[in-house]
Amino acid sequence: MTDLTRGQKFANNFSEFVNSSLNPDVDEAVQAMLCDHRTLQQSMMGLFMKFAEEMAKSEHCDMRNQASVKLAKSIMELDESLRVLPSI
């Protein structure tokens, strides 16, 4: 059996969180993330943007993720200078 990478573990934990979370849990998580170090906030947003970029390329969607793919495609229509976040 192969050990999961850090990225795979994160993705699994994140999926588990959003799958079992109620709005108060999500609100608490967002507030905690907003209190994190500013550089880490920038990195978090970079991860979200990378996810949006990959989701926008998705050719396989259905009613369960159709709105997310549409939003991701809209985000990718923004000028690249707005989508690329510097690491400071």
Secondary structure, DSSP 8 states (H G I E B T S, - for coil): -----HHHHHHHHHHHHHHH--HHHHHHHHHHHHTS-HHHHHHHHHHHHHHHHHHHT-----TTTHHHHHHHHHHHTS-HHHH-----
